[in-house]
Amino acid sequence: MKNLPQKVRSKKLISKVDLTAMVSISFLLIIFFMVVGELSKPKLMELYSGRGGCGPEPECNKPDENIVLTLLLDKNDKIITYHGLLAFPIQAPKEVNYQKNGIRKELIEKNKMVLEYSARLGKPGRGVTVIIKPTEKSNYGNLVDILDEIKIANITSYAIVPQFTPEESKLLASN
């Protein structure tokens, strides 16, 4: 018998897929989306609505004019501020600017003064209440700047009020 060529059998290769790179990419994508999700959450400032009070009696809910500072935002980046009630102001209306030595200094001084006043009344920690009244001629950026300054001055009680009293309208018209 002749030597017949034997059938050559091919070697079977064991195929392995290296998934190391795929796992690394997966973890990087998971981390990326977790960070993006955390950074895209909206940042909010707390806004006190004024509800609560002490009861239905008018005297009970009457604001103490010694702790109220009103800011009137007008056109051309103008701020008019007065402390107390406009008819009987503790501080007469004056114009301030948006610079560091303007509204920020005013807010910090008034807050310090009201904190001292509240401590004398036996209500420590009660700072100034700022009433912000933007006119239709003021821009949205001015309102945001004022809210930033209030946050910097560490004032916790403020309100944005769109209505003006007749005295305030006259004051704005005269300036």
ZAGU-484080 format. One record per residue (C-alpha): residue number from 1; x, y, z. Coordinates in nm, 3 decimals, m for minus. Example, Ala and Ser with C-alpha at 12.3 -4.5 7.8 and 13.67 -1.06 7.14 Angstrom:
ZADREN/num/u/v/w
ZADREN/1/1.230/m0.450/0.780
ZADREN/2/1.367/m0.106/0.714
//
This chain:
ZADREN/num/u/v/w
ZADREN/1/0.000/0.000/0.000
ZADREN/2/0.118/0.326/m0.096
ZADREN/3/0.157/0.601/0.141
ZADREN/4/m0.148/0.803/0.080
ZADREN/5/m0.129/1.152/0.190
ZADREN/6/m0.318/1.181/0.501
ZADREN/7/m0.579/1.438/0.522
ZADREN/8/m0.439/1.745/0.686
ZADREN/9/m0.661/1.861/0.954
ZADREN/10/m0.664/2.229/1.024
ZADREN/11/m0.601/2.342/1.374
ZADREN/12/m0.897/2.492/1.540
ZADREN/13/m0.811/2.829/1.684
ZADREN/14/m0.973/2.934/2.003
ZADREN/15/m1.111/3.281/1.949
ZADREN/16/m1.112/3.516/2.244
ZADREN/17/m1.247/3.866/2.244
ZADREN/18/m1.070/4.109/2.472
ZADREN/19/m1.337/4.321/2.639
ZADREN/20/m1.103/4.528/2.854
ZADREN/21/m1.131/4.834/2.631
ZADREN/22/m1.510/4.801/2.613
ZADREN/23/m1.538/4.792/2.994
ZADREN/24/m1.315/5.097/3.027
ZADREN/25/m1.523/5.294/2.776
ZADREN/26/m1.843/5.188/2.950
ZADREN/27/m1.722/5.314/3.286
ZADREN/28/m1.605/5.641/3.134
ZADREN/29/m1.946/5.693/2.971
ZADREN/30/m2.128/5.615/3.297
ZADREN/31/m1.913/5.866/3.487
ZADREN/32/m1.956/6.127/3.212
ZADREN/33/m2.336/6.105/3.216
ZADREN/34/m2.348/6.109/3.597
ZADREN/35/m2.142/6.430/3.606
ZADREN/36/m2.342/6.593/3.325
ZADREN/37/m2.667/6.499/3.499
ZADREN/38/m2.549/6.653/3.826
ZADREN/39/m2.426/6.973/3.661
ZADREN/40/m2.744/7.023/3.458
ZADREN/41/m2.969/7.037/3.765
ZADREN/42/m3.117/7.386/3.804
ZADREN/43/m2.975/7.600/4.082
ZADREN/44/m3.245/7.780/4.281
ZADREN/45/m3.259/8.050/4.542
ZADREN/46/m3.517/8.020/4.815
ZADREN/47/m3.794/8.277/4.791
ZADREN/48/m3.994/8.361/5.100
ZADREN/49/m4.358/8.415/5.004
ZADREN/50/m4.451/8.601/5.322
ZADREN/51/m4.720/8.352/5.423
ZADREN/52/m4.742/8.243/5.779
ZADREN/53/m4.772/8.555/5.990
ZADREN/54/m4.899/8.544/6.342
ZADREN/55/m5.274/8.560/6.293
ZADREN/56/m5.564/8.745/6.139
ZADREN/57/m5.526/9.059/6.353
ZADREN/58/m5.411/9.359/6.144
ZADREN/59/m5.161/9.478/6.404
ZADREN/60/m5.010/9.132/6.425
ZADREN/61/m4.921/9.116/6.055
ZADREN/62/m4.819/9.481/6.025
ZADREN/63/m4.457/9.506/5.908
ZADREN/64/m4.206/9.686/6.125
ZADREN/65/m4.095/9.981/5.911
ZADREN/66/m3.758/9.980/6.088
ZADREN/67/m3.659/9.655/5.917
ZADREN/68/m3.783/9.736/5.564
ZADREN/69/m3.552/9.860/5.290
ZADREN/70/m3.712/9.935/4.953
ZADREN/71/m3.521/9.932/4.623
ZADREN/72/m3.677/10.095/4.318
ZADREN/73/m3.508/9.976/3.999
ZADREN/74/m3.535/10.227/3.717
ZADREN/75/m3.399/10.274/3.365
ZADREN/76/m3.031/10.340/3.293
ZADREN/77/m2.913/10.112/3.578
ZADREN/78/m3.051/10.351/3.841
ZADREN/79/m3.148/10.234/4.190
ZADREN/80/m3.338/10.452/4.435
ZADREN/81/m3.340/10.322/4.790
ZADREN/82/m3.515/10.430/5.107
ZADREN/83/m3.539/10.280/5.453
ZADREN/84/m3.878/10.262/5.625
ZADREN/85/m4.199/10.404/5.480
ZADREN/86/m4.176/10.662/5.204
ZADREN/87/m4.415/10.900/5.383
ZADREN/88/m4.201/10.885/5.701
ZADREN/89/m3.863/10.748/5.591
ZADREN/90/m3.595/10.651/5.839
ZADREN/91/m3.348/10.726/5.560
ZADREN/92/m3.452/10.968/5.286
ZADREN/93/m3.460/10.832/4.931
ZADREN/94/m3.121/10.832/4.764
ZADREN/95/m2.975/10.707/4.440
ZADREN/96/m2.708/10.436/4.445
ZADREN/97/m2.526/10.242/4.175
ZADREN/98/m2.456/9.874/4.113
ZADREN/99/m2.088/9.893/4.210
ZADREN/100/m1.931/9.732/4.514
ZADREN/101/m1.934/10.062/4.706
ZADREN/102/m2.292/10.133/4.598
ZADREN/103/m2.575/9.889/4.657
ZADREN/104/m2.363/9.617/4.818
ZADREN/105/m2.230/9.856/5.081
ZADREN/106/m2.583/9.989/5.140
ZADREN/107/m2.728/9.638/5.184
ZADREN/108/m2.454/9.526/5.423
ZADREN/109/m2.483/9.843/5.636
ZADREN/110/m2.863/9.823/5.656
ZADREN/111/m2.857/9.453/5.740
ZADREN/112/m2.606/9.514/6.018
ZADREN/113/m2.813/9.805/6.152
ZADREN/114/m3.137/9.601/6.149
ZADREN/115/m2.968/9.300/6.312
ZADREN/116/m2.861/9.527/6.599
ZADREN/117/m3.213/9.675/6.619
ZADREN/118/m3.371/9.327/6.625
ZADREN/119/m3.131/9.210/6.895
ZADREN/120/m3.239/9.505/7.113
ZADREN/121/m3.604/9.400/7.063
ZADREN/122/m3.527/9.045/7.169
ZADREN/123/m3.552/8.893/6.819
ZADREN/124/m3.187/8.817/6.739
ZADREN/125/m3.102/8.709/6.387
ZADREN/126/m3.386/8.900/6.222
ZADREN/127/m3.219/9.097/5.943
ZADREN/128/m3.342/9.352/5.697
ZADREN/129/m3.634/9.275/5.466
ZADREN/130/m3.566/9.406/5.117
ZADREN/131/m3.856/9.497/4.890
ZADREN/132/m3.747/9.507/4.526
ZADREN/133/m3.970/9.706/4.292
ZADREN/134/m3.854/9.694/3.930
ZADREN/135/m4.010/9.942/3.689
ZADREN/136/m4.111/9.844/3.338
ZADREN/137/m3.814/10.047/3.212
ZADREN/138/m3.559/9.848/3.414
ZADREN/139/m3.410/9.538/3.255
ZADREN/140/m3.399/9.178/3.371
ZADREN/141/m3.023/9.193/3.424
ZADREN/142/m3.069/9.462/3.690
ZADREN/143/m3.307/9.236/3.884
ZADREN/144/m3.059/8.947/3.864
ZADREN/145/m2.777/9.178/3.980
ZADREN/146/m2.984/9.289/4.281
ZADREN/147/m3.065/8.927/4.372
ZADREN/148/m2.692/8.848/4.353
ZADREN/149/m2.609/9.143/4.578
ZADREN/150/m2.875/9.031/4.828
ZADREN/151/m2.719/8.684/4.835
ZADREN/152/m2.369/8.833/4.880
ZADREN/153/m2.493/9.055/5.166
ZADREN/154/m2.637/8.742/5.333
ZADREN/155/m2.992/8.879/5.341
ZADREN/156/m3.251/8.606/5.376
ZADREN/157/m3.577/8.799/5.357
ZADREN/158/m3.674/8.978/5.036
ZADREN/159/m3.968/9.018/4.803
ZADREN/160/m4.015/9.127/4.443
ZADREN/161/m4.319/9.353/4.420
ZADREN/162/m4.435/9.489/4.083
ZADREN/163/m4.679/9.752/4.220
ZADREN/164/m4.580/10.107/4.306
ZADREN/165/m4.749/10.342/4.548
ZADREN/166/m4.844/10.686/4.412
ZADREN/167/m4.564/10.842/4.621
ZADREN/168/m4.309/10.604/4.466
ZADREN/169/m4.435/10.684/4.116
ZADREN/170/m4.390/11.057/4.189
ZADREN/171/m4.041/10.989/4.326
ZADREN/172/m3.942/10.799/4.012
ZADREN/173/m4.089/11.072/3.788
ZADREN/174/m3.895/11.343/3.969
ZADREN/175/m3.566/11.157/3.926
//
